[in-house]
Amino acid sequence: MTAKAARPPKDGVSLATVARETGVSVATVSRIVNGKSGRASAETIARVEQAIVQLGYRPNPVGRALKRRASRVVAMLSPNLDNPAMAAIAVSTEAALRDAGYVMILCDTHDRADLQDDYLRAMRDQFVAGYVMVSAVASAGLADTLSRGDPMVFVARRNPLGGGAYVGIDNRKAGADAADHLLAQGIKRPAVLMATQNASSTAERAEGFIRRLVAQGLPEADIRQASAPGLSHIEIGYAAAKSLEESFGWPDGALCVSDMIAYGAYRRATEAGIAIPERSTLVGIDGNAINHWIAPWLTSIRIPYESFGRHVVAQLASAWGGSAAADINVAHEPLPAASAPAPRA
């Protein structure tokens, strides 16, 4: 008997369709599809396999993964992977997921809502087991994903739409520690450099810095603030430092809300003939590993990104288990004690 040609795959072809066509139970078809034929005879297996080809049946990978909880892929969406801090978070998380038996897909959103949504849709089609959102931005796709209750952890920047599991540092405390360091050095004209489109994390750092200075008796009007638009923190740091210089003159010391902003500010200081750190102290927040090589002039609050991965996996495990996870605030490393104040030129 000549075998019939396979029909084009149709969405309506299900296990039940194959079962009706072959005269066996749905359970038997399911076992054969999943390679567990059990007590089925060789003739039954051959008949079911032939019907699968003829009907164009295709197993639903989403349904199978839901049943078997088989998805072992986690998507990380992160902006600007040329930033050493973002890369460090990715390395830590990938290693922790691999140790837990998962594979990580890494997507660079470039801090753009449209790209973030494109990746969220694409990763949903891959039926990933969960999402790690590093410095997420508000978007329609993010709202949709949250409404479906998909497992999701927010890292470094809190959920811009509110709620959700979080892994990061206490950004306000980091800003306050930077203020204490500058005050201990006798700096009387502090400033803060940031992005115009300040994200929640960097806004909290600036807020903590300013609050601590005010609490220590410095009038808020004397705390100079400079910002610049854009997405590249190096370019923002350069432009913000130039704006500060032109409006107020160069400060004795400044908080740069990220190390990358400090790199840009240093470039501008070099062009202006300002010696760093002799003439002005720059304090960053990140503690990038490359600072030892390219920025020995920078005092930076170090965030232990290498520990983030295990916390991310713990948050995902809570979500997979149906538990509501509390925020995990990882302690940043304290700055070294400030030396005796040096005279400022």
C-alpha positions as a Markdown table, in Angstrom:
| # | Residue | x | y | z |
|---|---|---|---|---|
| 1 | Met | 0.0 | 0.0 | 0.0 |
| 2 | Thr | 1.4 | 3.3 | -1.0 |
| 3 | Ala | 1.8 | 5.9 | 1.8 |
| 4 | Lys | -0.2 | 9.0 | 1.4 |
| 5 | Ala | 1.6 | 12.3 | 1.0 |
| 6 | Ala | 1.9 | 14.4 | 4.1 |
| 7 | Arg | -0.6 | 17.1 | 4.5 |
| 8 | Pro | 0.5 | 20.7 | 5.1 |
| 9 | Pro | 0.7 | 21.3 | 8.9 |
| 10 | Lys | -2.4 | 22.8 | 10.3 |
| 11 | Asp | -3.0 | 24.5 | 13.6 |
| 12 | Gly | -6.1 | 22.3 | 14.1 |
| 13 | Val | -4.2 | 19.0 | 14.0 |
| 14 | Ser | -3.9 | 17.8 | 17.6 |
| 15 | Leu | -3.1 | 14.7 | 19.5 |
| 16 | Ala | -6.9 | 13.9 | 19.5 |
| 17 | Thr | -6.9 | 14.2 | 15.7 |
| 18 | Val | -4.1 | 11.6 | 15.4 |
| 19 | Ala | -5.9 | 9.4 | 17.9 |
| 20 | Arg | -9.2 | 9.4 | 16.0 |
| 21 | Glu | -7.3 | 8.7 | 12.7 |
| 22 | Thr | -5.5 | 5.7 | 14.2 |
| 23 | Gly | -8.1 | 4.3 | 16.5 |
| 24 | Val | -6.0 | 4.5 | 19.7 |
| 25 | Ser | -6.2 | 6.7 | 22.8 |
| 26 | Val | -4.8 | 10.2 | 23.1 |
| 27 | Ala | -2.6 | 8.9 | 25.9 |
| 28 | Thr | -1.0 | 6.3 | 23.6 |
| 29 | Val | -0.4 | 9.0 | 20.9 |
| 30 | Ser | 1.2 | 11.3 | 23.5 |
| 31 | Arg | 3.5 | 8.6 | 24.7 |
| 32 | Ile | 4.6 | 7.7 | 21.2 |
| 33 | Val | 5.2 | 11.4 | 20.3 |
| 34 | Asn | 7.3 | 11.8 | 23.5 |
| 35 | Gly | 9.3 | 8.6 | 22.7 |
| 36 | Lys | 7.7 | 6.6 | 25.5 |
| 37 | Ser | 5.8 | 3.9 | 23.6 |
| 38 | Gly | 5.2 | 1.8 | 26.7 |
| 39 | Arg | 3.3 | -1.4 | 25.8 |
| 40 | Ala | 2.2 | -0.2 | 22.4 |
| 41 | Ser | 3.0 | -2.8 | 19.6 |
| 42 | Ala | 5.3 | -2.1 | 16.8 |
| 43 | Glu | 2.3 | -2.1 | 14.4 |
| 44 | Thr | 0.6 | 0.6 | 16.5 |
| 45 | Ile | 3.7 | 2.7 | 16.7 |
| 46 | Ala | 4.2 | 2.5 | 13.0 |
| 47 | Arg | 0.5 | 3.4 | 12.4 |
| 48 | Val | 0.7 | 6.5 | 14.7 |
| 49 | Glu | 3.9 | 7.7 | 13.2 |
| 50 | Gln | 2.5 | 7.4 | 9.7 |
| 51 | Ala | -0.6 | 9.3 | 10.7 |
| 52 | Ile | 1.5 | 12.1 | 12.3 |
| 53 | Val | 3.3 | 12.5 | 8.9 |
| 54 | Gln | 0.2 | 12.3 | 6.9 |
| 55 | Leu | -1.8 | 14.8 | 9.0 |
| 56 | Gly | 1.1 | 17.2 | 9.4 |
| 57 | Tyr | 0.9 | 17.1 | 13.2 |
| 58 | Arg | 3.5 | 19.2 | 14.9 |
| 59 | Pro | 4.0 | 19.1 | 18.7 |
| 60 | Asn | 3.3 | 22.4 | 20.5 |
| 61 | Pro | 6.6 | 23.2 | 22.1 |
| 62 | Val | 4.9 | 25.7 | 24.4 |
| 63 | Gly | 2.4 | 23.2 | 25.6 |
| 64 | Arg | 5.0 | 20.5 | 26.1 |
| 65 | Ala | 7.3 | 22.8 | 28.0 |
| 66 | Leu | 4.4 | 23.9 | 30.2 |
| 67 | Lys | 3.5 | 20.3 | 31.0 |
| 68 | Arg | 7.0 | 19.1 | 31.5 |
| 69 | Arg | 8.5 | 22.4 | 32.8 |
| 70 | Ala | 11.2 | 21.6 | 30.3 |
| 71 | Ser | 12.3 | 25.1 | 29.3 |
| 72 | Arg | 15.9 | 25.7 | 30.5 |
| 73 | Val | 16.4 | 29.0 | 28.8 |
| 74 | Val | 16.4 | 32.4 | 30.5 |
| 75 | Ala | 16.5 | 35.7 | 28.6 |
| 76 | Met | 18.5 | 38.6 | 29.9 |
| 77 | Leu | 17.7 | 42.0 | 28.4 |
| 78 | Ser | 20.3 | 44.6 | 29.2 |
| 79 | Pro | 21.3 | 48.0 | 27.8 |
| 80 | Asn | 24.6 | 49.1 | 26.5 |
| 81 | Leu | 26.8 | 46.1 | 26.9 |
| 82 | Asp | 29.9 | 48.2 | 26.2 |
| 83 | Asn | 29.4 | 49.5 | 29.7 |
| 84 | Pro | 31.7 | 47.3 | 32.0 |
| 85 | Ala | 29.0 | 47.3 | 34.7 |
| 86 | Met | 26.4 | 45.8 | 32.4 |
| 87 | Ala | 28.9 | 43.3 | 31.1 |
| 88 | Ala | 29.9 | 42.3 | 34.7 |
| 89 | Ile | 26.2 | 41.7 | 35.6 |
| 90 | Ala | 25.8 | 39.5 | 32.5 |
| 91 | Val | 28.9 | 37.4 | 33.2 |
| 92 | Ser | 27.8 | 36.8 | 36.8 |
| 93 | Thr | 24.2 | 35.9 | 35.9 |
| 94 | Glu | 25.2 | 33.6 | 33.0 |
| 95 | Ala | 27.6 | 31.7 | 35.3 |
| 96 | Ala | 25.0 | 31.3 | 38.1 |
| 97 | Leu | 22.3 | 30.2 | 35.6 |
| 98 | Arg | 24.7 | 27.7 | 34.0 |
| 99 | Asp | 25.5 | 26.2 | 37.4 |
| 100 | Ala | 21.7 | 25.9 | 38.0 |
| 101 | Gly | 21.3 | 24.0 | 34.7 |
| 102 | Tyr | 20.0 | 26.9 | 32.6 |
| 103 | Val | 21.1 | 28.6 | 29.4 |
| 104 | Met | 21.1 | 32.4 | 29.1 |
| 105 | Ile | 20.2 | 34.4 | 25.9 |
| 106 | Leu | 21.6 | 37.9 | 26.1 |
| 107 | Cys | 19.9 | 40.8 | 24.3 |
| 108 | Asp | 21.2 | 44.4 | 24.1 |
| 109 | Thr | 18.3 | 46.8 | 24.3 |
| 110 | His | 20.5 | 50.0 | 24.0 |
| 111 | Asp | 18.1 | 51.5 | 26.6 |
| 112 | Arg | 15.4 | 51.8 | 23.9 |
| 113 | Ala | 11.8 | 50.9 | 24.6 |
| 114 | Asp | 11.1 | 49.7 | 21.1 |
| 115 | Leu | 14.1 | 47.3 | 21.1 |
| 116 | Gln | 13.2 | 46.0 | 24.5 |
| 117 | Asp | 9.7 | 45.2 | 23.3 |
| 118 | Asp | 11.0 | 43.5 | 20.2 |
| 119 | Tyr | 13.2 | 41.2 | 22.3 |
| 120 | Leu | 10.4 | 40.5 | 24.8 |
| 121 | Arg | 8.2 | 39.3 | 21.9 |
| 122 | Ala | 11.0 | 37.3 | 20.4 |
| 123 | Met | 11.9 | 35.6 | 23.7 |
| 124 | Arg | 8.2 | 34.8 | 24.4 |
| 125 | Asp | 8.2 | 33.0 | 21.0 |
| 126 | Gln | 11.1 | 31.0 | 22.3 |
| 127 | Phe | 9.2 | 30.2 | 25.4 |
| 128 | Val | 11.9 | 31.2 | 27.8 |
| 129 | Ala | 11.6 | 30.1 | 31.4 |
| 130 | Gly | 12.0 | 33.7 | 32.7 |
| 131 | Tyr | 13.4 | 37.2 | 32.1 |
| 132 | Val | 16.2 | 39.1 | 33.7 |
| 133 | Met | 15.6 | 42.8 | 33.1 |
| 134 | Val | 18.8 | 44.8 | 33.7 |
| 135 | Ser | 18.0 | 48.5 | 33.8 |
| 136 | Ala | 14.6 | 48.1 | 32.2 |
| 137 | Val | 12.7 | 51.0 | 30.7 |
| 138 | Ala | 8.9 | 51.5 | 30.7 |
| 139 | Ser | 7.3 | 50.1 | 27.6 |
| 140 | Ala | 4.0 | 48.5 | 26.4 |
| 141 | Gly | 5.7 | 45.1 | 25.9 |
| 142 | Leu | 7.0 | 45.2 | 29.5 |
| 143 | Ala | 3.5 | 45.9 | 30.8 |
| 144 | Asp | 2.1 | 43.0 | 28.7 |
| 145 | Thr | 4.7 | 40.6 | 30.0 |
| 146 | Leu | 4.1 | 41.6 | 33.6 |
| 147 | Ser | 0.3 | 41.2 | 33.1 |
| 148 | Arg | 0.8 | 37.6 | 32.0 |
| 149 | Gly | 2.7 | 36.9 | 35.2 |
| 150 | Asp | 5.8 | 35.7 | 33.4 |
| 151 | Pro | 8.8 | 35.1 | 35.8 |
| 152 | Met | 10.8 | 38.3 | 35.8 |
| 153 | Val | 13.6 | 39.8 | 37.9 |
| 154 | Phe | 14.7 | 43.4 | 37.7 |
| 155 | Val | 18.4 | 44.1 | 38.2 |
| 156 | Ala | 20.3 | 47.4 | 38.9 |
| 157 | Arg | 17.2 | 49.5 | 38.2 |
| 158 | Arg | 13.8 | 48.8 | 39.7 |
| 159 | Asn | 10.8 | 48.0 | 37.7 |
| 160 | Pro | 9.8 | 51.3 | 36.0 |
| 161 | Leu | 6.2 | 50.2 | 36.2 |
| 162 | Gly | 6.4 | 49.4 | 39.9 |
| 163 | Gly | 6.6 | 46.1 | 41.8 |
| 164 | Gly | 8.5 | 43.0 | 40.8 |
| 165 | Ala | 11.5 | 41.2 | 42.2 |
| 166 | Tyr | 14.6 | 43.3 | 42.4 |
| 167 | Val | 18.4 | 42.7 | 42.8 |
| 168 | Gly | 20.6 | 45.8 | 43.3 |
| 169 | Ile | 22.2 | 48.1 | 45.8 |
| 170 | Asp | 20.8 | 50.8 | 48.1 |
| 171 | Asn | 21.5 | 53.6 | 45.6 |
| 172 | Arg | 20.6 | 56.4 | 48.1 |
| 173 | Lys | 23.1 | 55.0 | 50.6 |
| 174 | Ala | 25.8 | 54.9 | 47.9 |
| 175 | Gly | 25.1 | 58.6 | 47.2 |
| 176 | Ala | 25.3 | 59.4 | 50.8 |
| 177 | Asp | 28.6 | 57.6 | 51.2 |
| 178 | Ala | 30.0 | 59.6 | 48.4 |
| 179 | Ala | 28.9 | 62.8 | 50.1 |
| 180 | Asp | 30.6 | 61.7 | 53.4 |
| 181 | His | 33.8 | 61.0 | 51.5 |
| 182 | Leu | 33.9 | 64.4 | 49.8 |
| 183 | Leu | 33.1 | 66.2 | 53.1 |
| 184 | Ala | 35.8 | 64.3 | 54.9 |
| 185 | Gln | 38.3 | 65.7 | 52.4 |
| 186 | Gly | 37.2 | 69.2 | 53.2 |
| 187 | Ile | 35.5 | 69.9 | 49.9 |
| 188 | Lys | 33.3 | 72.9 | 50.1 |
| 189 | Arg | 32.0 | 73.2 | 46.5 |
| 190 | Pro | 30.6 | 69.8 | 45.6 |
| 191 | Ala | 28.7 | 69.0 | 42.5 |
| 192 | Val | 26.8 | 66.0 | 41.0 |
| 193 | Leu | 27.0 | 65.0 | 37.3 |
| 194 | Met | 24.2 | 62.9 | 35.9 |
| 195 | Ala | 22.0 | 62.3 | 32.8 |
| 196 | Thr | 19.1 | 64.5 | 31.9 |
| 197 | Gln | 17.0 | 61.4 | 31.4 |
| 198 | Asn | 18.0 | 60.1 | 34.8 |
| 199 | Ala | 17.0 | 56.5 | 35.5 |
| 200 | Ser | 15.7 | 55.5 | 38.9 |
| 201 | Ser | 19.0 | 54.1 | 40.1 |
| 202 | Thr | 21.1 | 57.1 | 39.2 |
| 203 | Ala | 18.4 | 59.5 | 40.3 |
| 204 | Glu | 18.4 | 57.8 | 43.7 |
| 205 | Arg | 22.2 | 58.1 | 43.9 |
| 206 | Ala | 22.0 | 61.9 | 43.3 |
| 207 | Glu | 19.2 | 62.2 | 45.8 |
| 208 | Gly | 21.1 | 60.4 | 48.5 |
| 209 | Phe | 24.2 | 62.6 | 47.8 |
| 210 | Ile | 22.2 | 65.8 | 48.0 |
| 211 | Arg | 20.2 | 64.8 | 51.1 |
| 212 | Arg | 23.4 | 63.9 | 53.0 |
| 213 | Leu | 25.1 | 67.2 | 52.1 |
| 214 | Val | 22.1 | 69.2 | 53.2 |
| 215 | Ala | 21.8 | 67.1 | 56.4 |
| 216 | Gln | 25.5 | 68.0 | 57.1 |
| 217 | Gly | 24.6 | 71.7 | 56.9 |
| 218 | Leu | 25.4 | 72.6 | 53.2 |
| 219 | Pro | 22.8 | 74.7 | 51.6 |
| 220 | Glu | 21.1 | 72.9 | 48.7 |
| 221 | Ala | 21.7 | 76.0 | 46.5 |
| 222 | Asp | 25.4 | 75.5 | 46.9 |
| 223 | Ile | 25.3 | 72.0 | 45.6 |
| 224 | Arg | 25.9 | 72.3 | 41.9 |
| 225 | Gln | 24.0 | 70.0 | 39.6 |
| 226 | Ala | 24.8 | 69.4 | 35.9 |
| 227 | Ser | 23.3 | 67.0 | 33.4 |
| 228 | Ala | 23.3 | 66.3 | 29.7 |
| 229 | Pro | 21.0 | 64.3 | 27.4 |
| 230 | Gly | 21.8 | 61.1 | 25.6 |
| 231 | Leu | 22.3 | 57.4 | 26.3 |
| 232 | Ser | 26.1 | 57.1 | 26.4 |
| 233 | His | 27.3 | 57.8 | 29.9 |
| 234 | Ile | 30.8 | 58.8 | 28.7 |
| 235 | Glu | 29.4 | 61.4 | 26.4 |
| 236 | Ile | 27.0 | 62.6 | 29.1 |
| 237 | Gly | 29.8 | 62.9 | 31.6 |
| 238 | Tyr | 31.8 | 65.0 | 29.2 |
| 239 | Ala | 28.9 | 67.3 | 28.3 |
| 240 | Ala | 27.7 | 67.7 | 31.9 |
| 241 | Ala | 31.3 | 68.6 | 33.1 |
| 242 | Lys | 31.6 | 71.1 | 30.3 |
| 243 | Ser | 28.3 | 72.7 | 31.2 |
| 244 | Leu | 29.2 | 72.8 | 34.9 |
| 245 | Glu | 32.5 | 74.4 | 34.1 |
| 246 | Glu | 31.0 | 77.0 | 31.9 |
| 247 | Ser | 28.2 | 77.9 | 34.4 |
| 248 | Phe | 29.9 | 77.7 | 37.7 |
| 249 | Gly | 33.6 | 76.9 | 37.3 |
| 250 | Trp | 35.2 | 73.5 | 38.1 |
| 251 | Pro | 34.2 | 72.1 | 41.5 |
| 252 | Asp | 36.5 | 70.9 | 44.3 |
| 253 | Gly | 34.9 | 67.5 | 44.0 |
| 254 | Ala | 31.9 | 65.8 | 42.4 |
| 255 | Leu | 29.8 | 62.7 | 42.5 |
| 256 | Cys | 29.5 | 61.1 | 39.0 |
| 257 | Val | 26.5 | 58.8 | 39.3 |
| 258 | Ser | 28.4 | 56.1 | 37.3 |
| 259 | Asp | 32.0 | 55.3 | 36.5 |
| 260 | Met | 31.3 | 55.9 | 32.8 |
| 261 | Ile | 30.2 | 59.5 | 33.6 |
| 262 | Ala | 33.4 | 60.0 | 35.5 |
| 263 | Tyr | 35.4 | 58.9 | 32.5 |
| 264 | Gly | 33.7 | 61.6 | 30.4 |
| 265 | Ala | 34.2 | 64.2 | 33.1 |
| 266 | Tyr | 37.9 | 63.3 | 33.3 |
| 267 | Arg | 38.3 | 63.8 | 29.6 |
| 268 | Arg | 36.8 | 67.3 | 29.9 |
| 269 | Ala | 39.0 | 68.1 | 32.9 |
| 270 | Thr | 42.1 | 67.1 | 31.1 |
| 271 | Glu | 41.2 | 69.4 | 28.2 |
| 272 | Ala | 40.6 | 72.2 | 30.6 |
| 273 | Gly | 43.9 | 71.7 | 32.4 |
| 274 | Ile | 42.3 | 70.6 | 35.6 |
| 275 | Ala | 44.5 | 68.0 | 37.5 |
| 276 | Ile | 42.5 | 65.0 | 38.8 |
| 277 | Pro | 42.5 | 64.2 | 41.7 |
| 278 | Glu | 45.0 | 67.0 | 42.8 |
| 279 | Arg | 42.7 | 69.8 | 41.9 |
| 280 | Ser | 39.3 | 68.1 | 42.0 |
| 281 | Thr | 38.2 | 64.7 | 43.4 |
| 282 | Leu | 35.8 | 62.7 | 41.2 |
| 283 | Val | 33.8 | 59.9 | 43.0 |
| 284 | Gly | 32.1 | 57.3 | 40.8 |
| 285 | Ile | 29.7 | 54.5 | 41.6 |
| 286 | Asp | 30.4 | 51.0 | 40.0 |
| 287 | Gly | 34.0 | 50.2 | 40.8 |
| 288 | Asn | 34.6 | 48.8 | 37.3 |
| 289 | Ala | 37.4 | 46.3 | 37.2 |
| 290 | Ile | 39.2 | 48.3 | 34.5 |
| 291 | Asn | 39.6 | 51.3 | 36.8 |
| 292 | His | 42.9 | 49.9 | 38.1 |
| 293 | Trp | 44.2 | 50.1 | 34.5 |
| 294 | Ile | 42.7 | 53.2 | 33.0 |
| 295 | Ala | 41.4 | 55.3 | 35.9 |
| 296 | Pro | 43.7 | 55.2 | 38.9 |
| 297 | Trp | 42.7 | 58.8 | 39.5 |
| 298 | Leu | 39.0 | 57.8 | 40.2 |
| 299 | Thr | 37.6 | 57.1 | 43.6 |
| 300 | Ser | 34.7 | 54.7 | 43.1 |
| 301 | Ile | 32.2 | 53.0 | 45.3 |
| 302 | Arg | 32.5 | 49.3 | 44.2 |
| 303 | Ile | 29.3 | 47.3 | 43.6 |
| 304 | Pro | 30.0 | 43.5 | 43.8 |
| 305 | Tyr | 28.4 | 42.6 | 40.5 |
| 306 | Glu | 30.1 | 39.2 | 40.7 |
| 307 | Ser | 27.6 | 38.3 | 43.4 |
| 308 | Phe | 24.5 | 39.4 | 41.6 |
| 309 | Gly | 24.1 | 36.2 | 39.6 |
| 310 | Arg | 23.3 | 33.9 | 42.5 |
| 311 | His | 20.7 | 36.4 | 43.8 |
| 312 | Val | 19.1 | 36.6 | 40.4 |
| 313 | Val | 18.8 | 32.8 | 40.3 |
| 314 | Ala | 17.3 | 32.9 | 43.8 |
| 315 | Gln | 14.7 | 35.4 | 42.7 |
| 316 | Leu | 13.8 | 33.4 | 39.6 |
| 317 | Ala | 13.5 | 30.2 | 41.7 |
| 318 | Ser | 11.0 | 32.0 | 44.0 |
| 319 | Ala | 9.0 | 33.1 | 40.9 |
| 320 | Trp | 9.0 | 29.6 | 39.5 |
| 321 | Gly | 7.8 | 28.2 | 42.8 |
| 322 | Gly | 5.0 | 30.7 | 42.9 |
| 323 | Ser | 6.4 | 32.7 | 45.8 |
| 324 | Ala | 6.6 | 36.5 | 46.1 |
| 325 | Ala | 10.2 | 37.5 | 46.5 |
| 326 | Ala | 11.4 | 40.4 | 48.6 |
| 327 | Asp | 13.9 | 42.9 | 47.2 |
| 328 | Ile | 17.6 | 41.9 | 47.5 |
| 329 | Asn | 19.8 | 44.8 | 48.3 |
| 330 | Val | 23.4 | 43.8 | 47.9 |
| 331 | Ala | 25.8 | 45.8 | 50.1 |
| 332 | His | 28.3 | 48.0 | 48.2 |
| 333 | Glu | 31.8 | 48.1 | 49.4 |
| 334 | Pro | 32.7 | 51.1 | 51.6 |
| 335 | Leu | 35.1 | 53.7 | 50.3 |
| 336 | Pro | 38.6 | 53.9 | 51.9 |
| 337 | Ala | 38.9 | 56.4 | 54.7 |
| 338 | Ala | 39.6 | 59.8 | 53.4 |
| 339 | Ser | 43.1 | 61.2 | 53.9 |
| 340 | Ala | 43.8 | 64.5 | 55.5 |
| 341 | Pro | 42.3 | 67.4 | 53.4 |
| 342 | Ala | 44.7 | 68.7 | 50.9 |
| 343 | Pro | 44.7 | 72.4 | 49.9 |
| 344 | Arg | 42.8 | 73.0 | 46.6 |
| 345 | Ala | 44.3 | 75.3 | 44.0 |
